[in-house]
């Protein structure tokens, strides 16, 4: 279903969302932006679930509220962003297959909907599994790679 903050320091920030969303933002969605010229954050799935390693999208944080596709203004939305490396998130696992104990420590992708951990994909390696809650829920960290952006790395010009 979604990403939920479990442990580590995060901060709520108000960041600009894209004016035109092709996929609604759901509370708990990973948020990213693309380099297609459309300014603003959008749900990871709004790029058609493009999780190819050749087209990495930086993950900025997690949506704290729903935003419908009918909201067509480039407005500020509330985003929970990590303040440090290794912030842990409780993550649901997609329906392709359940997690097992040997998955702990592994690197997996976000699924094409941008809302779950995909146990069967290891192309982008967005999430490191740190603990197993059940076969359908994991605790993990977003990898500190070029695909993820931490607030401490974001520069704001005035």
C-alpha positions, 0 to 999 in steps of 0.5 A: 500500500504505502511507505510509512516512517518507522525510525530515523529523523525526517522533516515535513516540508512544503514542496511544489507539486507538478500542475498536471498529474497523470496519476494521483498522489496517495498518502504514503507514495514515494515522490520524485520529479522528472527531467521532462520540463514539467516542474514539480514533484509527482508520484513515482508511478506518474512516469509510467512506472519507469524503473529502468536503471537507464532512467533513474528518478531521484526519490525526494520523500513520501507524500503525507496527503492525497492529491487528486489528478483534478488538482491542476495547480502547481501548489505546495504539498506536504512531504516527509523527507529524510534528514539523514541516511538510513531512515527506516520505512515500513514498506508493503510488498507487492503481490508477486511473492512474499518475503522470506528471511533470506531477503533481509540485507538485499536490495530491491526495486520499488514496483511499477506503481511506486507504492510497494517493494518489488521482491522480484526486481533488482534493477534500480536497487532503491530499497535495502531490506533491513528487517522482515515484519511478515511476508507482506511487510518489510522494514527498509531504507532508501538507498543513498544513491544518485536516485535518492536525495536527502534534504541535507543535499538539497541546495536552495537558491534565493 
